[in-house]
Amino acid sequence: MSTITERKEKNCTWHFERQGGTDKGLKDARFETFKKYPYAGLIRESIQNSLDAVKDKNQPVKVVYEFKKLKQSNYPSFFKLFDHIKACKLYYKQSENDSVFKNMIDTLSDNTLRYIKISDYNTCGMDYKGEYDTSSRFYGFVRSSGVSNKEQLSGGSFGLGKGAYIGISSLHTFLVSTMTPDNKYCFEGVSNLTTHRFKESNGNEEKKAPEGFYDNNNGRPITDPELIPEQFIRSEPGTDILIMGYGNYNEFNKNTLGELSSIKNEMAIAVLRNFWVAIAEKRLEVKIDHYIINASTLENCMKNFFYENKDTHNKKEYCPKPYYETYTSILNKQEGNYKLFINDIPSLGRCELYLSAKTSEPKLKVIKMRGPRMYITRDSFSGYEGYGVFICTGETGNEFLRSLEPPTHDDWSLPAKSTNKELYKKAKQVLSDINDFIKISVQEFYPENKNSMINVEGLDEYLYITDSLLDNEDLVSTKLKDIGKAKVSKEKSKRETSADKYRIKKVQNVKIQMDDITPKGDILAEETANVDFNKDGEDDIFVNQNEYNTNKSIKPSEGEKLKKGTIEEDDDSNKIRIKIPITFRSIAQRINNQIKHIIFIYVNKDYKNCELIMKAVGDDSETTINIKHSSEGYFNNGYLKGISLIKGKNKIEVEFEDDLTHSLTIIAHEIK
């Protein structure tokens, strides 16, 4: 007669295969991807997986997060994972691993184990087609790495999303139980540890693989519902994922309620920030313990978690409330400055843009989504005020945009041109089509600003600038010279300067058309400056303060031996670099289907043998960009060297490898 424990655990135990090939340690890129925002990453990955597997599109998908405990007395074989973790700790004795292994051991030393249970409903579950069929969703999620088996409209594409689950688990372990609409079941647990040496019950010791599987089928998934442990079996179609152990064991024991409350709040905020459109459209309902977020409670949830009515945060932590108000005001046909634009774009299919005019917002900010209605990214537009929501609902566009996303699904970016020129060309066109649709809609919505120049970071729509205008660039700089110093916040995501007296605004990551100070003819210009921190922790920005000599040209400092604008390897590691105070302007234009940045650099004395470091400035970071061609000096990646800067104005023309326009920051050194 079987014991209660045997009936509960159904003889499941851990199976670690013999290690062959290269050893594996604790570090795993899948975990690192979601390390900064672990619970937000879990919400994004788990909900998009459920939305991908919807069964009845006329009903909402329901995702439930529960916080439960597993008793060691009922599942003693599961807790024997403790022995494998100790063996891992002995195999990898480096001090950098101590805290991770200690938390694992402390977690399994207790009589109970905390776990998060994620359950979805109105989904198709994960199919499993057998040990040697790699096309099933269960195989892709549980038994592989870097494999994605999703349909066209799915949210994920890299097969790396399981890192969001593993990274949350203090044991790097989760269990999966699933049931399909045709009543097929599958269950298995997986643990991602390290290579280790382990002594079996027969006394033999051998090197073990880092991945272990928890089942009663000799290391293969259980498909017979009678053999699945009763606590883990599904009663209706859908999937349960159990994240075994979470948080720091000792911290939790000190303040269990506080730690748990913090996690639940972080998860609720992530649901609202990333999936509010899916919830508003009744595609999704979420329950976090007893807290319900659905179409009926959405407005109150927004008020409870987001107090501001404007978005002043970075892209990752944006405030969804004003965008929600824009979207719902249009759907409810409220009076005011709201409008919906719809267009069937050949490269994308149906696209929607919801716009509102808010005079309290200094820039127009537009968040972007696609088929699953999950937040991807946000862009800002100069010269306009308000909020916008862009959604690509077309199947063609959804599939292609998905392919342009990183594993975290938080951007649409161009693939490497050198890897696939055709894909690069298509991606460039698709992103340009999105930009055009937004630009045309915005200009129609704001007819009073119709002559303003707008541009989105990372997309390349430019006006040609004639040589005569470039030669007369001082017509612009002379008008600007009296602005003097303007102080701005040190925080890059909010850096902006303004001089209301002169009706000129400097906005990060956008192009500014200065209609009131340039000669007739359109000039697309970007004002930028090198900065030094003052004692108050702010940046001092100097915008064209001095009179400049416009008659001299740049001469290479390396003599006749180096050809201008070439790649050159060198070693300046033993030389002294002295930072040079500069001001500069950068103007982007398209010439012969190539984006060229014309950069004017101003200095107050002559400098020889200078090095310029060029970086693209985004909302949240600065990235060095590789140079493809330069009219002066020689270059190595993002470093332009062998430059002589003369007192006054210096002009350099640069082409970058990615062939995009950039808002630049430039750091200059004189090398001695």
N, C-alpha and C positions, 0 to 999 in steps of 0.2 A: 504493500500500500504506500503511495507517494505521500511525502510530507507536504505541509502547507507551502514551505519554501520552494520545493520542486514544482508544485502546481503554479506558483507565481512566476518563477524564473524559467520554467520549462527547459531546464538543463542548458541554458545558454551560457557560454563562457567566451573568453578572449582567445583569438587565434592570431598569432604573429608568425609570419613565414620566415624562413631562413634568409638572412641578408646575402645578396649577391651584388657585386658592383661597388659603386661609390657610397661611402658613409654619408649620412645626413644628420646635421645638427639641428638646433632649435630654431635658427633664423629661417623665416619663410616669407617670401614676397607677398603671398596671399594675405598674411596677417598684417603686414606693414601697410598695405593699401588702405586698410580701414582703421588704422591705429589711432589717428587723431580724433575721429568722431565715431567711436565703436558702436554705440547704440543707434545713432542716426544711420550708420551704414547698415546695421542689422535691419532696421525698419525699411530702408530703401530696397535692399536685396530681397527680403522675405515677401514684402507686399508685391513687388513687381513679379516675382516668381508665381505668386498666386493669381495675379491678374493675367499672366501669360496662359494659365491653365483653366480659364473660365469655362464652365459647362453650359450654362444658360445665360446668354448675353442680355436677356430681358430682365434678369434678376441681379442684384448686387453680389459681388464676391464678399464673403465675410472672413476676416482674419482676427483671431483671438490670441492674446498673449496672457498666459497664466504663470504665476510664480509658485512652484510646488516643491515638495521634498520627497526624496527616495530613501527608504529605510535600509540600512545595511543588513539587518536581520532577514529581510525579505529577498534581497538580491546579493548574497555573499559573493557569488562568482563575478558579478560586475565589479565589486570593490577590490577584487584581486588585481585589478589594473594597478593598484598600489605597488605591487612587487615589480612590475615592469618599469614604473616610474623611478623606483629606487635604483634599478639596474641602469637606467638612462643617466641618473645622477652620478653613478660610479664610473660610467664610461666617459662622460664629459665632465671633467672636474674643474673646468675653468670657472673662475669666480664670477664672471659675467652671467653665468647660468644659475647661480645659487638661489637668487630670489624667486625665480620662476619655478624651479624644482621644489623649493621650500613651500611655496603656496600650493602646489599640487599635492604634496605630501600632507600638509596640514588639512587641506580640503577633504582628502579621503581618510584621514585619521578619525574623523567625527563619526558618530553613529547615524547621522542623516546627511544627505547631500542635496544642496539647493540646485534646482534646475528651472530653466525657462521653457515652457511648452508653447510652441507656436502651431496653431491649428487653423486650417482654412476650410471653407465650406462653399458649395456651388462651384467646385473645381473638379477637374478630371483626374486628380491624383497623378502619380508617376508610374508610367508603364515600365515593366521589366520583361525582357524577351529572352532571358537566359544568359548564362555565364559568358558566352562567346559572341553575343550580339551587342555591339557598342553603340547602337543607334537609340537605345531607350533613354528616357529621362532619368530613371533611377540610376542607371549605369553612369550617366554623365554627372550626376550630382554626388553620388556616394562613392563610386568605385574608380574614379578617374580624376586627373588633374589637368587643367587647361583645355577641357573638352566641353563644348556647349551643344546640347541637343534640344534647341528651342525652335518654335515655329516663327514665321515671318514677323508677326506683330509683337514678338516678345520684347521685354525690356532689356534683357541682358544679352551679351554676345561673346564674352571671353571665357566663360566656364570657370572664372576665378572667383565668382561671387560667394562660394562656400567659405572663403576666407573670412567673411563677415560673421559667420556662425562659429567657426573654429577659434577666431580671435577673441570672441566674447567668453568662450569657455575657459575657465581656469585650468581645465584638464586637457584642452585641445581635443575635445571629444563631443560628439553628438550622436543621437539615435534618430532614425527615420522610420516611420510607419505610414504606409500609404494603401489606399484602396481605390480602384478604378470603377467607373460606372458599370462595367460588366462583371463586377464582383471578383476581381482579381486582387490578391493581397501581396504585399511585400514588406519585410522588416529586416533591418540590420543596424548595428551600431558601428561607428568608425572612430578610431583614436589616432591622432597624428602626433607621435612622440619623436624620438630620435633613434638612430641606430644604437643597439645595446647588446650586451652579452647576458644570456638568461639560462639559468639551470632548470631543466624540466623535472617533472616528478620522478622520472626514471634515473635522475642523476646526471644525465648528459647535459653539457653546456655548449651552446652555440650562439653565433652572432645572429641577432634578430633584425628584421626590417623595421623601420619606424612606424609603418601603418599597421594597425591591428583591427580586427573585425570581431564584433560581438554577436554571436548567433549560436544555434545548435545544429548547424548544417556544414560542419567542417570548414568554416571560413567562407561560406557562400550565403547569399541572402535567403531568408525563409519565405516561402511562398504558400505554405499550407497554413491557413488561419488557425487550425487546431494547435499548431506548434508555436504560435506567437505568444509571448508573455501577456497575460490578461490585462495588465495595466497599460499596455502599449498598443493594443489592437484597435483599429478604426471600426466604427459602427455605421459609417456612411461614406460615400466617395469623398476623397480629399486627402490631405497629407498632414501628418503631425511631425514636427521636428523638435526634438528635446535637446536643449543646450545644457550639457551636464557640468554644473559648477559655474559660478560667475562671480566676478568681483574679487577683491582681496579678502581672504578668509579672516584675518585678524581685524581688519578695518570693519568688516561686517559685524563681527561679534561685539565690537565696541559700540556700534551705533546702527543696529539692524534696521530700525524703522527709518532713520534718516537716510541711510544709503539706498534702501529700497525705494523710498519716496523720490529721491533724486533721479534714480534710473527710470522710474515710471514717467516722471515729468519730462525727462530728456526724450523718451520715446514718443510721448504725446505731441511734443513740439515738433519732432521730426515728421510725424504723420501729417500734421497740419501744414508744415512748411513744404512738404514734397508731394502730397496727394490730395490737396484740398479740391482741385478741379474734379478728380475722379469721384470724390465723396459728394460734391455738389451735384454732379450728374447722375448720382445714384448708381454708380458702377462699383462702389466700394463702401463697406462698413467696417469699422475697426473697434475692437474692445480690448482695453488694457486693464486687466483685472476687472474692476466693476465700472470703469470709466468708458462710456460709449461715445464714439465719434461717428455720426452718420449725417445724412442730409438735414435731418430735423434739428440736430444739436450743434451743427457746424458753426453757426453764427455765434452762439454762446461760448463755444470752445475758443473761437478766435478772440473774443473779448476777454476770456479768462486767462489766456496764455500770452496774448500780445496787447500791450497797453497803448502803444503808439499808433497813430493813424498815418504815419509816413515811414518810409524805408530809408534808414540812414546807415545800414550795416553793410558788411562785406557780402560777397555772393553766397558764401557757405551759410551765413547766419542771417540771411535776408528776412525782412518782416513781410509776411504774406498778406497782412490785413488790408492795405490799400489796394492791392491787386484783386483780392477777393471782393472788395466793395465795388471796384470797377466792373468786374465780371458779372456780379449779381445785379448791379444797377441796370446794366444793359439787358440782361435776361428778364428782369422785372419791368422793363420799359419805363424806368423812372426818368423824370424830367431832369435836365442838366446837361453838362458838357460830356456826354458819353456817345460812343459810336462803335458799331461792329462792322468790320471790313472782311469780306469773304472773297477768295480768289482761287480759281482752279489753275494752278501753275503746272505747265507740262512736265517739268522735272520732278515735281513733288506730289501733285494731286491737290486735294482741297486743303487750303490753309485759312485760318481764322486769326484776326487781330482785333482784340478788344481794347479800346483807348478811352482814357479820361483825361481831362485837363484839370490840373491841380496847381494853382498859383503858388502854393506853399512849397512846392518841390522845385529846386533850382534846375533840375535836368529831367528829361523824360527817361524813365527806366522801364525796360520791357523784359519780362521773364519769358523763357522759351520752353515749350513742351512738345511732345509728339504723341503718337497713338495711345500709349498707356496712361496719358495725362499725368505723368510724373515730371516734376521740376528738373530741368537740365542745367540751365545757366541764365545769366542776366546780362543785358547790354544797356549802355547809357547813350543818350543822344543830346547833343548840345543845341541850344537855341530854342528848346521847347520845354514845357513844364507839364508833368503829370505821370501817369502810369499806363502800362500796356501789358497784355497777355497774348503771346503768340502761340498758336497750337497748329502743328502740322498733323492733320487727321487722315491724310491720304495714305494708302497702304504702300505705294511706291516710295514716297518720301520718308515714311516712318522706317521702312527697312533700310534705306540707304543712310539716313541720319544715324541710325543705331550703329552702323559700321564705322562711323566717324567718332564714336565715343570711346574714352578710355575705360578701364575696368570699373572705375567709380561712377561712370555715366554722368559726369558733371561738366561736359563741354562738347562742342562740335568742332573738331580741328582737322586741318588738312593732313593727309598722310604724307610720308616722305616722297618727294618728287623723284628721287633717285631709285626708289623701290618699284614704283608702278606709275609711269607717266600718265597713262590713260585714266587711272583711278584718281590721280591728283587733279587732272584736268576736269573730270566730272565733278569731283568734290568742290573744286573752286567755283564751277558754274552753279551748283546747287546752293552753296552758301551765298553767292552773289544774287541768285534769284530771291532768296529770303530777304536779303538786304534791300533789293529793289522794291519788293512788295511792301516792306515796312516803310521805306522812304516815301514812296508814292502815297501811301495811306496817310502817313503823318502830315505830309504837305497839304493833302486835301482836308485833313481834320483841322489844321491850323492855317487857314488861308492868309491870315494877317502876317504870318512869318514865311510866306511862300518863297521869298528870295534868300532865306537863310540857308547856309550850307550845313548839311548833316552827314555824319559818317559813323559807322559802327566799328568798334575795335575788331581787328582781325579780318575785315572784309575790304576788298580793294576796288572801290569806285572812286576814280580820280578825275580831275580836270587837268587838261594840258596847260602848262605854263610856258609862255613864250620866252625866248632868250632875252628879249628887250625888257620884259618885266623883271627877270632875274638880275639883269645888269643894273636896273634901277631899284634894286631891293632897298637901297637906303631911303627911298621915298616912304617906305614903310617904317624903317627903323628910326628915322628922324622924328616921326610923329610919336613914336613910343618912348623916346629917350627920357622924357620928363616924368615918366611914371615913378622911377626910382625904386626904392625898396618896397616889397610887399611881403608880409609875413604869412606863412601858411602852416597848417598842422603838420607835425612830423609823421603822422600816420599816413602811409602811402595810399591806402584805399580811399581816403577822403581828401587827398591833397588837391587844393584848388586855390587860385588867387584871383582877385578881382580888383579893378580900379573903377569904381562906379563913376567917378568924376569924368573919366574918359570913355565911358560906355564900352569897356573892353573886359572880357572875361576870359580867364585861362582855365580850361577844364582838362583834367587828365584823360588821356586815351581817346580824344576826339579831335577833329579838325575844326578850325575856326575860320570863317570867312569874314574878313575885316572890311566890310563894304564902305565904312565911313572914312577910311584912311588910305585905301589903295587907289591907284589910277583906275580908269575904266577898263573892264576886262576882269574875268574871274580868276582869283588866285587862291589856291588851297594851301593854307599855311598853318604851321604849328609852332607855338612859342614854347621854348623850353629853356632851362638854365641849369648850370651846375650849382650845387648848394653846399654850404657848410653849416653845421649846427651851431647856433649861438648859445649863450649861457642859459637861456630860458628853455632850451630843448626844442626850439622851433627852427625852421629853415629860413635863412635869409636868401631870397631870390632877387637877383639883380636883372632887370629887363632892359637891355640896351641903354645903359646910362651915359655912355661916352660918345664923343664924336669919333668917327672911324675913317681911316685911310682906305679909299676904295680903288687905288690905282695899282697896287702891288699884287703879284701872284705868288702862289706857293711853290717853293722849290724843294726837291728831295734833299734830305740832310745826309744821305749816304753816298753822295757823289754820283759819278756816272756808272758805277759798277752795278747798281741795282736798277732794274727796269721798273718804271712806275706802275702801280696797280697789279703787282704780282704776288704770288704766295711765296713766302720765304721762311725757312726754319732758322731760328737763332736762339741764343742763350743769353738773356740779360739777368740771370739769377744772381750774379755777383755785383750788379751795378746798383747805384742808388737812384731811387725814384722820388722826385719832388713833385708834389701835387701843384697843379697850375690853376689859378682862379680864372675861369672862363665864363662867358655867356655865349649862347648859340641859338640859332633858329634852324629848323629843319622843314623843308618843303618837299612833299612827295608828288611825283608826276609819272605818267606812263609815256614812255618813248619806245617806239618799235616793239610794242607788246611786252615791254619789260618795265617793272617798277623801279624808278631811280629816286634816291633821296639826295636832294641838294642841301648841303649843310653849310651854314655860315657861322664861323667861329670868330669871336672877338676877344682880343687880349690887349692889355695896356702896355706891353713891351715885347721885344723879340725873344723867342725861345727856340733852341736848336734841339734836334733829336728827340722829338716828342712821341709819346705813345697815347693813343686814344682808345678807351674801352667803351664800346657801344652796347647799350642794353635796351631791350623793349620793355616798356612799363605797362603792366596790367593793373587790374583793380587791386590785386592782393600781392603782387610780386614783381621783381625785375629779373629779366632773363637775358643773358648774353646771346646775341644773334650772330651767326656765322656770316662773314662777308664773302661775296662771290667776286666782286670787282671793285676797285677803287681808282679814282683818277690820280691819286697821289700816294706816295709811300709804298709800303708793302704790307701784307696782312697775313695773319695766322688766326683762324677761327674768328672770334669777335674782336681781335686786337688789331688796330691799325698802327703801324710803326714807321719810323724813319720820316717823320713829318717835321717840317720847320714851320713855326707859327710866327708871323711878323706882326708888329704892332698895328692894331686896327682890324680890318676885316679880312678873313681868310675863307676861301671857298673850296669845298671838297665834294665830289660826286661819288656816291656809294650805291652799289647794288647788293642786296642780301640774297642768300641762298633760297629762302622760302618764297621770294618774290611777292611779298606782302608789304602794305604800308604799316609803319610803326610809329607810335608815340615814343620818342627816344629820350634817354638820359645818357649823357656822355661824361666820362671821367678822364681827365687829362693829366699826364705826368711828363716831366722832363727827365730824361734818363742821362745820368752823368757817371 
